[in-house]
Amino acid sequence: MHTEAGLRADQRHKLITEGSIHKTFFILAGPAVATMSMEFILHLTDMIWVGRIGGPVPVAIVTSSMFSLWIVWSLISVLTVGVVAIVSRYFGAKNYDQASYASSQAIGLGLTSGVIITIIGVAAAPLAFMIMNTSPEVTAGGITYLRIQFSVSLIFIMIELLGSIFRATGDTKTPMLISFVAVGANIILDPIFIFGWGPFPRMETTGAALASAVAISIAGLVYVAVLKAGKLSIGIDLSSIKKPDIRLGWRITKIGMPLSIAGVLFSLVYFFINRIATEFGDVAVAALGIGNRCESISYLLCFGASQATATMVGQNLGAGKPDRAEKSGWYSLFYTGIFTGVITILFLTIPDTITRVFIDDPRVEPIVRQYLMIIGVSQIFMASEIVMEGAFSGAGDTLPPMLVGIFWSVSRIPMAYILCFPLGFGVDGIWWVISGTTIIKGTIIAVWFRRGNWKLKNV
C-alpha cells in the first residue's frame, strides 16, 4: 500500500478502535448524516417544485414512482451491507490488502447488477403502476418518470457502493462532499427543467426526473475523479474486478441478502399501501408521499447514524474489541434518539407549517397534518430500528433485523385494510398501522441486540 494511504488508514483505524466513542460517533455520523440529508434534499427538492405545478396528480406521480425506486435501493443493500461488514472487519484487523480485494470484487458485482437492474426497471415500469392501480393521469406520467430514473440506476448503484467502501474505511467526508455536488446540481436544474426556464421546454414531472438523472450522473463522474486522485485509503485493483471471486462474492451477498430481502418486501408492502390509499383518491396518494417525505427527515438522519454505527461495530469486532463494539451501538442510539425526539416535537406542534412547505392545496393539507401527528409518536422507535439494524449489519449478523422487518412490514397490509375499511378509520388507518408497527419493530430489535449473540458472528 502507498505510504500516504497507509498512514491515513492507520489514523482512521486508531480513531475508531481506540479513541473516544462519543467523539468517533460524531466524526463518522456527522458527514454520514449530512450525506443522507443531501440525498433527502435532492428528493425533497423534486417534491417541493413538483408541488408547485398545481393539483395532486404531479405529486402522486412522484410518490407512486418512489415506491418502485425503493426496491432498487433495497437491492443495492445486498452489496453495500456486505461490503461494510467485510471491509470494516479487514480494516479493523489492519488487513488492508484483503480490504482492497473485497472492495474490488464488490465493484465488479455492482457493475453486473447495475446493468441487469437498469434493463428490468425500464421494461417493468408499466407493471408497477398496474399493481398500484393508479389513475390514468398518474400512470401515464409515472411510467415516463420512473423510466428516466431507472436509466441511471447503474450509476446510482456504483455511487452507493463506492460510498459504502469509503465509509467502511472510516472516511465519511468524501461521500458527503460528493453528495453536496449532486444536490447542488439538482437544485439548479429542477426549476429549469420542470417549468421550462430559459431555452428549455416546460417538462413538469418529466423535468424533475431528468434533473435527478443529470445530478446522479455528475456525482458518478466526481467519484471517478476522486478514485483517480487516490483519495481512497485502500487501493482498487482493476485486474481483480475482471476475475470474479465466486466465494467472496457469495460471502458479500450472504451478509447483505437478509436485509435486502427485508427491504424489497418493505418496498412491495408500500405498493399495496399505496393501492389502499388510491381508494381515497389522488389526494390521499399525494398526502402519503408528502408525509413520507417529511418522515424522511428522521429516516435519513437515522440511516446516516446507522452507517456510522456499522463501521464502528465492524472495525471494533475486527480489532477484537466486542465490548467496545456494543457500547458503540448503544451510544449511537442514544444520540440519534435525542435528534428524533426533536422531530417528534415538531411533528406534533407545527404539522401545518411543515405541510405547507410541500403543497398549498386545502384538500391535501389536512390529510398530511394527520399523518404527521400520528407518525410523530414513533420517531424515536424508528431510531432504534434503523440504528440497531446498522449495528447488526456491521457485525455481519443480518438475520435478526430481517426477521423483525419482514414480519411486521408484511403485516401492515392486512392491518391497514382492516383499520381503513371494516373499522372505519379511513385513510388515517394507514398512518396508525405504520406508526404502531414502527414502535414494535424498534422495541424488538433493541432487545435482540441486548442479547449480544451478534458478537460471535464470523464473516
C-alpha positions as CSV (number, residue, x, y, z in Angstrom):
1,M,0.0,0.0,0.0
2,H,1.2,3.5,-0.8
3,T,2.8,5.1,2.3
4,E,0.5,8.1,2.4
5,A,-2.6,5.9,2.0
6,G,-1.3,3.5,4.7
7,L,-0.8,6.4,7.1
8,R,-4.4,7.6,6.5
9,A,-5.7,4.1,7.1
10,D,-3.8,3.7,10.4
11,Q,-5.1,7.0,11.6
12,R,-8.7,6.1,10.9
13,H,-8.2,2.7,12.4
14,K,-6.9,4.2,15.6
15,L,-9.7,6.7,15.8
16,I,-12.4,4.1,15.6
17,T,-10.9,1.3,17.7
18,E,-9.1,3.4,20.4
19,G,-10.5,6.9,20.5
20,S,-13.4,8.3,22.5
21,I,-16.6,6.5,21.3
22,H,-18.6,9.7,21.7
23,K,-16.2,11.7,19.6
24,T,-15.9,8.9,17.0
25,F,-19.6,8.7,16.6
26,F,-19.9,12.4,15.8
27,I,-16.9,12.4,13.5
28,L,-18.3,9.5,11.5
29,A,-22.0,10.2,11.9
30,G,-21.8,13.9,11.1
31,P,-20.7,13.5,7.5
32,A,-22.8,10.4,7.1
33,V,-25.9,12.2,8.2
34,A,-25.0,15.2,6.1
35,T,-24.7,12.8,3.1
36,M,-28.1,11.2,3.7
37,S,-29.5,14.7,4.3
38,M,-28.2,15.7,0.9
39,E,-30.0,12.7,-0.7
40,F,-33.1,13.7,1.2
41,I,-32.8,17.3,-0.1
42,L,-32.3,16.0,-3.6
43,H,-35.7,14.2,-3.5
44,L,-37.2,16.9,-1.3
45,T,-36.4,19.5,-4.0
46,D,-38.3,17.4,-6.6
47,M,-41.3,17.2,-4.3
48,I,-41.3,20.9,-3.5
49,W,-41.1,22.0,-7.1
50,V,-43.5,19.4,-8.3
51,G,-45.9,20.5,-5.6
52,R,-45.9,24.0,-7.3
53,I,-47.1,22.6,-10.6
54,G,-50.6,22.5,-9.3
55,G,-53.0,19.8,-8.1
56,P,-52.4,16.4,-6.5
57,V,-51.6,14.5,-9.7
58,P,-47.9,15.6,-10.2
59,V,-47.2,14.8,-6.5
60,A,-48.9,11.5,-6.8
61,I,-46.7,10.7,-9.8
62,V,-43.5,11.2,-7.8
63,T,-45.0,9.4,-4.8
64,S,-46.0,6.3,-6.7
65,S,-42.7,6.2,-8.6
66,M,-40.8,6.5,-5.3
67,F,-42.0,3.1,-4.0
68,S,-40.5,1.4,-7.1
69,L,-37.2,3.2,-6.6
70,W,-37.1,1.9,-3.0
71,I,-36.8,-1.6,-4.4
72,V,-33.6,-0.6,-6.2
73,W,-32.2,0.9,-3.0
74,S,-33.1,-2.3,-1.2
75,L,-31.4,-4.5,-3.9
76,I,-28.3,-2.3,-3.6
77,S,-28.0,-3.3,0.1
78,V,-27.1,-6.8,-0.9
79,L,-23.7,-5.3,-1.8
80,T,-23.4,-2.2,0.5
81,V,-24.2,-4.1,3.7
82,G,-21.9,-7.0,2.9
83,V,-19.1,-4.6,1.8
84,V,-19.3,-2.6,5.1
85,A,-19.3,-5.8,7.2
86,I,-16.3,-7.4,5.4
87,V,-14.2,-4.4,4.6
88,S,-14.6,-2.8,8.0
89,R,-13.6,-6.2,9.7
90,Y,-10.5,-6.4,7.5
91,F,-9.7,-2.7,8.1
92,G,-10.2,-3.1,11.8
93,A,-7.7,-6.0,11.7
94,K,-5.3,-3.9,9.7
95,N,-5.5,-6.3,6.8
96,Y,-5.6,-3.6,4.2
97,D,-4.8,-5.8,1.2
98,Q,-7.8,-8.0,1.8
99,A,-10.0,-4.9,2.4
100,S,-8.9,-3.7,-1.0
101,Y,-9.5,-7.0,-2.7
102,A,-13.0,-7.3,-1.2
103,S,-13.8,-3.8,-2.3
104,S,-12.7,-4.5,-5.9
105,Q,-14.8,-7.7,-6.1
106,A,-17.8,-5.8,-4.8
107,I,-17.4,-3.2,-7.6
108,G,-17.4,-5.9,-10.2
109,L,-20.6,-7.3,-8.7
110,G,-22.1,-3.8,-8.7
111,L,-21.4,-3.2,-12.4
112,T,-23.1,-6.5,-13.3
113,S,-26.1,-5.9,-11.0
114,G,-26.5,-2.4,-12.3
115,V,-26.8,-3.4,-15.9
116,I,-29.5,-6.0,-15.0
117,I,-31.5,-3.7,-12.8
118,T,-31.4,-0.9,-15.4
119,I,-32.8,-3.2,-18.1
120,I,-35.5,-4.8,-15.9
121,G,-36.5,-1.4,-14.4
122,V,-37.0,0.3,-17.7
123,A,-39.0,-2.6,-19.1
124,A,-41.2,-3.2,-16.0
125,A,-42.2,0.4,-15.2
126,P,-45.8,0.0,-16.5
127,L,-46.2,-3.1,-14.3
128,A,-45.6,-1.1,-11.2
129,F,-48.4,1.3,-11.8
130,M,-50.7,-1.5,-12.9
131,I,-50.2,-3.2,-9.5
132,M,-50.8,0.1,-7.6
133,N,-54.0,0.7,-9.7
134,T,-53.2,4.4,-10.1
135,S,-55.3,6.8,-12.0
136,P,-54.7,7.1,-15.8
137,E,-53.1,10.5,-15.4
138,V,-50.7,9.3,-12.7
139,T,-49.9,6.1,-14.6
140,A,-49.0,8.0,-17.8
141,G,-46.7,10.5,-16.1
142,G,-45.3,7.9,-13.7
143,I,-44.1,5.5,-16.3
144,T,-42.0,8.2,-18.0
145,Y,-40.7,9.5,-14.7
146,L,-39.8,6.0,-13.5
147,R,-38.0,5.0,-16.7
148,I,-35.8,8.1,-16.7
149,Q,-34.9,7.3,-13.1
150,F,-34.1,3.7,-13.9
151,S,-32.0,4.7,-16.9
152,V,-29.3,5.9,-14.4
153,S,-29.7,3.1,-11.9
154,L,-26.3,1.7,-12.8
155,I,-24.6,5.0,-11.9
156,F,-26.7,5.3,-8.7
157,I,-25.7,1.8,-7.6
158,M,-22.0,2.5,-8.1
159,I,-22.3,5.7,-6.2
160,E,-23.9,3.9,-3.2
161,L,-21.3,1.1,-3.4
162,L,-18.3,3.4,-3.5
163,G,-19.7,5.5,-0.7
164,S,-20.1,2.4,1.4
165,I,-16.4,1.4,0.7
166,F,-15.3,4.9,1.8
167,R,-17.4,4.7,4.9
168,A,-16.2,1.2,5.8
169,T,-12.6,2.6,5.9
170,G,-13.8,5.4,8.2
171,D,-14.0,8.1,5.6
172,T,-17.5,9.6,5.7
173,K,-16.4,13.0,4.4
174,T,-15.7,12.2,0.8
175,P,-19.3,10.7,0.2
176,M,-20.7,13.8,1.9
177,L,-18.8,16.3,-0.3
178,I,-19.8,14.4,-3.5
179,S,-23.4,14.4,-2.3
180,F,-23.2,18.2,-2.0
181,V,-22.3,18.4,-5.7
182,A,-25.2,16.2,-6.7
183,V,-27.7,18.1,-4.6
184,G,-26.4,21.5,-5.9
185,A,-26.8,20.4,-9.5
186,N,-30.4,19.1,-8.8
187,I,-31.4,22.3,-7.0
188,I,-30.3,24.3,-10.0
189,L,-31.7,22.0,-12.7
190,D,-35.1,21.3,-11.1
191,P,-36.9,24.6,-11.8
192,I,-35.2,24.9,-15.1
193,F,-36.5,21.6,-16.4
194,I,-39.8,21.5,-14.6
195,F,-41.0,25.0,-15.6
196,G,-39.0,25.5,-18.8
197,W,-36.8,28.3,-17.8
198,G,-34.5,29.7,-20.5
199,P,-34.2,27.7,-23.7
200,F,-35.7,24.6,-22.1
201,P,-39.4,23.5,-22.6
202,R,-41.7,23.0,-19.7
203,M,-41.5,19.3,-18.8
204,E,-43.1,19.2,-15.3
205,T,-42.6,15.8,-13.7
206,T,-40.5,14.6,-16.6
207,G,-38.2,17.5,-16.0
208,A,-37.9,16.6,-12.3
209,A,-36.8,13.1,-13.3
210,L,-34.3,14.5,-15.8
211,A,-32.8,16.9,-13.3
212,S,-32.2,14.0,-10.8
213,A,-30.7,11.8,-13.5
214,V,-28.3,14.5,-14.5
215,A,-27.3,15.2,-10.9
216,I,-26.7,11.5,-10.3
217,S,-24.5,11.3,-13.4
218,I,-22.4,14.3,-12.2
219,A,-21.9,12.6,-8.9
220,G,-20.7,9.5,-10.6
221,L,-18.1,11.4,-12.6
222,V,-16.9,13.1,-9.4
223,Y,-16.4,9.6,-7.8
224,V,-14.3,8.6,-10.8
225,A,-12.1,11.7,-10.4
226,V,-11.7,11.1,-6.6
227,L,-10.6,7.5,-7.1
228,K,-8.1,8.5,-9.8
229,A,-6.7,11.1,-7.4
230,G,-6.0,8.3,-4.8
231,K,-8.4,9.6,-2.1
232,L,-9.4,6.1,-1.0
233,S,-7.1,4.8,1.7
234,I,-7.2,1.3,0.2
235,G,-6.5,0.6,-3.5
236,I,-8.9,-0.7,-6.1
237,D,-7.4,-3.5,-8.2
238,L,-9.0,-3.3,-11.7
239,S,-7.5,-6.7,-12.6
240,S,-9.3,-8.5,-9.8
241,I,-12.6,-6.9,-11.0
242,K,-12.1,-8.8,-14.2
243,K,-11.7,-12.1,-12.3
244,P,-14.8,-12.7,-10.2
245,D,-14.1,-14.5,-6.9
246,I,-17.3,-16.5,-6.5
247,R,-16.6,-17.5,-2.9
248,L,-16.0,-13.9,-1.8
249,G,-18.9,-12.7,-3.9
250,W,-21.2,-15.2,-2.1
251,R,-19.8,-14.0,1.3
252,I,-20.7,-10.4,0.5
253,T,-24.1,-11.4,-0.9
254,K,-24.9,-13.7,2.0
255,I,-24.4,-11.0,4.6
256,G,-26.4,-8.3,2.6
257,M,-29.1,-10.6,1.4
258,P,-31.3,-10.8,4.5
259,L,-31.6,-7.0,4.8
260,S,-32.0,-6.7,1.1
261,I,-34.9,-9.2,1.1
262,A,-36.5,-7.3,4.0
263,G,-36.0,-4.0,2.2
264,V,-37.6,-5.3,-1.1
265,L,-40.6,-6.7,0.8
266,F,-40.9,-3.4,2.7
267,S,-41.0,-1.6,-0.7
268,L,-43.5,-4.1,-2.1
269,V,-45.7,-3.6,1.0
270,Y,-45.8,0.1,0.1
271,F,-47.1,-0.8,-3.3
272,F,-50.1,-2.3,-1.6
273,I,-50.3,0.5,1.0
274,N,-50.3,2.9,-2.0
275,R,-53.0,0.7,-3.5
276,I,-55.2,1.1,-0.4
277,A,-54.6,4.9,-0.4
278,T,-55.9,5.1,-4.0
279,E,-59.3,4.1,-2.7
280,F,-59.4,7.6,-1.1
281,G,-58.4,9.4,-4.3
282,D,-55.2,11.1,-5.7
283,V,-55.3,13.5,-2.7
284,A,-54.6,10.6,-0.3
285,V,-51.8,9.3,-2.5
286,A,-50.3,12.8,-2.6
287,A,-50.6,13.0,1.2
288,L,-48.9,9.7,1.6
289,G,-45.9,10.9,-0.5
290,I,-45.6,14.2,1.3
291,G,-46.0,12.7,4.7
292,N,-43.3,10.1,3.8
293,R,-41.0,12.9,2.6
294,C,-41.5,14.7,5.9
295,E,-40.8,11.5,7.8
296,S,-37.7,11.0,5.7
297,I,-36.0,13.8,7.8
298,S,-35.9,11.3,10.7
299,Y,-35.3,8.3,8.5
300,L,-32.2,9.7,6.7
301,L,-30.8,11.1,10.0
302,C,-31.2,7.6,11.5
303,F,-29.7,5.9,8.4
304,G,-26.7,8.2,8.4
305,A,-26.1,7.3,12.1
306,S,-26.7,3.6,11.2
307,Q,-23.9,3.7,8.6
308,A,-21.5,5.2,11.2
309,T,-22.6,2.5,13.7
310,A,-22.0,-0.3,11.2
311,T,-18.4,1.0,10.6
312,M,-17.7,1.3,14.4
313,V,-19.1,-2.1,15.2
314,G,-17.4,-3.9,12.3
315,Q,-14.0,-2.3,12.9
316,N,-14.1,-2.9,16.7
317,L,-15.0,-6.5,16.2
318,G,-12.2,-6.9,13.7
319,A,-9.8,-5.4,16.3
320,G,-11.0,-7.9,18.9
321,K,-13.0,-5.4,21.0
322,P,-16.6,-6.7,21.2
323,D,-17.5,-4.7,24.3
324,R,-16.4,-1.5,22.7
325,A,-18.5,-2.5,19.6
326,E,-21.6,-2.9,21.8
327,K,-21.0,0.4,23.5
328,S,-20.8,2.0,20.1
329,G,-24.2,0.7,19.2
330,W,-25.9,2.0,22.4
331,Y,-24.2,5.4,22.3
332,S,-25.3,5.8,18.6
333,L,-28.9,5.0,19.6
334,F,-28.8,7.5,22.5
335,Y,-27.7,10.4,20.4
336,T,-30.0,9.5,17.5
337,G,-32.9,9.2,19.9
338,I,-32.3,12.8,21.0
339,F,-32.4,14.1,17.4
340,T,-35.6,12.1,16.6
341,G,-37.2,13.3,19.8
342,V,-36.9,16.8,18.4
343,I,-38.6,15.7,15.2
344,T,-41.4,14.2,17.3
345,I,-42.0,17.6,19.0
346,L,-42.0,19.4,15.6
347,F,-44.5,16.9,14.0
348,L,-46.8,17.2,17.0
349,T,-46.6,21.0,17.4
350,I,-46.3,22.5,13.9
351,P,-47.6,20.0,11.4
352,D,-49.5,22.6,9.4
353,T,-46.3,24.7,8.9
354,I,-44.4,21.7,7.7
355,T,-47.1,20.6,5.3
356,R,-47.3,24.0,3.6
357,V,-43.6,23.7,2.7
358,F,-44.6,21.0,0.3
359,I,-48.0,21.8,-1.1
360,D,-50.7,24.5,-1.0
361,D,-53.8,22.5,-1.5
362,P,-56.7,22.6,1.0
363,R,-57.7,19.1,0.0
364,V,-54.3,17.5,0.8
365,E,-53.1,19.6,3.8
366,P,-55.5,18.2,6.5
367,I,-54.6,14.6,5.5
368,V,-50.8,15.3,5.7
369,R,-51.4,17.0,9.1
370,Q,-53.0,13.8,10.4
371,Y,-50.1,11.8,9.0
372,L,-47.5,13.8,10.9
373,M,-49.5,13.9,14.1
374,I,-49.9,10.1,14.1
375,I,-46.5,9.2,12.9
376,G,-44.7,11.6,15.2
377,V,-45.0,9.4,18.2
378,S,-43.0,6.6,16.6
379,Q,-39.9,8.6,15.6
380,I,-37.6,7.5,18.5
381,F,-38.6,3.9,17.8
382,M,-37.6,4.4,14.2
383,A,-34.2,5.4,15.5
384,S,-33.9,2.2,17.4
385,E,-35.0,0.1,14.4
386,I,-32.5,1.7,12.0
387,V,-29.5,2.3,14.2
388,M,-29.7,-1.3,15.7
389,E,-30.0,-2.6,12.1
390,G,-26.7,-0.8,11.4
391,A,-25.1,-2.4,14.4
392,F,-26.2,-5.9,13.4
393,S,-25.1,-5.3,9.8
394,G,-21.7,-4.1,10.9
395,A,-21.3,-7.4,12.8
396,G,-22.4,-9.3,9.7
397,D,-25.4,-10.7,11.6
398,T,-28.2,-9.5,9.4
399,L,-30.8,-12.3,10.1
400,P,-32.4,-10.7,13.2
401,P,-33.3,-7.4,11.6
402,M,-34.5,-9.3,8.5
403,L,-36.9,-11.4,10.6
404,V,-38.3,-8.5,12.5
405,G,-38.6,-6.3,9.4
406,I,-40.3,-8.9,7.2
407,F,-43.0,-10.0,9.7
408,W,-44.1,-6.5,10.8
409,S,-43.8,-4.9,7.4
410,V,-45.9,-7.5,5.7
411,S,-48.4,-7.4,8.5
412,R,-49.1,-3.7,7.6
413,I,-51.1,-4.7,4.5
414,P,-54.0,-6.6,6.3
415,M,-53.8,-4.4,9.3
416,A,-54.2,-1.2,7.2
417,Y,-57.1,-2.7,5.2
418,I,-58.9,-3.7,8.4
419,L,-58.4,-0.3,10.0
420,C,-59.3,1.7,6.9
421,F,-62.4,-0.1,5.9
422,P,-64.1,-2.6,8.4
423,L,-63.1,-0.5,11.4
424,G,-63.9,2.8,9.6
425,F,-60.7,4.7,10.4
426,G,-60.5,5.9,6.7
427,V,-57.0,6.8,5.4
428,D,-55.9,7.5,8.9
429,G,-55.8,3.8,9.4
430,I,-52.8,3.6,7.2
431,W,-50.9,6.1,9.3
432,W,-51.8,4.3,12.6
433,V,-50.5,1.0,11.2
434,I,-47.2,2.5,10.1
435,S,-46.7,4.2,13.4
436,G,-47.7,1.2,15.5
437,T,-45.6,-1.3,13.7
438,T,-42.6,1.0,13.8
439,I,-42.9,1.1,17.6
440,I,-43.0,-2.7,17.8
441,K,-40.0,-3.2,15.5
442,G,-37.9,-0.7,17.3
443,T,-38.5,-2.3,20.6
444,I,-37.9,-5.9,19.5
445,I,-34.6,-5.1,17.6
446,A,-33.2,-3.3,20.6
447,V,-34.0,-6.2,22.9
448,W,-32.4,-8.6,20.4
449,F,-29.2,-6.5,20.2
450,R,-29.0,-6.5,24.0
451,R,-28.7,-10.3,24.0
452,G,-25.3,-10.0,22.4
453,N,-25.2,-13.1,20.2
454,W,-24.1,-10.9,17.3
455,K,-20.6,-10.6,18.9
456,L,-19.9,-14.2,17.9
457,K,-20.8,-13.9,14.2
458,N,-18.0,-14.8,11.8
459,V,-17.9,-13.1,8.4
